[in-house]
């Protein structure tokens, strides 16, 4: 039983009857769900079938229900030992002065991050997994998606790549005291746009394109991708992290390599 709504990782609101306390008073149950906890080895676990009781001041873990679920409870010499059905130790709790067994749990409280995107075209670009804007325009003009507004193809996607390339070019030339003579890229549309080609001609930079469907010609970048991916998988596996943290582990891997 828990009295704090923010502790629940998942909660289904609704009346679930009431519970009787030691002084014969009753408190209404206003929800049922599960609470996420972090164990000492870093692994995440859940306490399921937890009642949400707003009026309760202390969180209570029922020994009777734990026994029904196959857990093993042993109390001796003022010490409570809690093991699972395979006899693996879960917790060892010393009795307090008021004859209670206080179990300290590391409760993980989830958070929700909200991103606001004002531009409708970019909003739908993100919703469709970064689908290119010509594809969005095709879906929009063909009436293929309910609620999708009229989308006009935009060059922002390509101009972003050009903007970053200009920064990298300036930094590289400053560090090496040499002018960039040639740049090689694959045939991604962000590199074959008219604006990109015009900038290369203006700067006297030769733009080489790899043969289509031949990643072997882009070996350095492809091998670096493999190195990064191997690091990511190893870090996720070793720490038993969820795949939702993939992007953060990518950033960490690149930071370490740099």
Protein Blocks (a to p, Z undefined) as FASTA:
>chain_A
ZZbfklpmbdceddebjaddfkopacddfbdcddddddfkopacddehiacdfkbmbdcd
dfklmmmnopacddeehiacdddfkopafbdcdddfkopacdddddddddddddddfblm
lmmmmmnoopafklmmmmmmnopaghiacddddfklmmmmmmmmmmmmmmmmmmnopacf
bdcddfbfklmgmklmmmmmmnopacddddehilklmmmmmmmmmmmmmmmmmmmmmnop
afklmmmmmmmmmmmmZZ
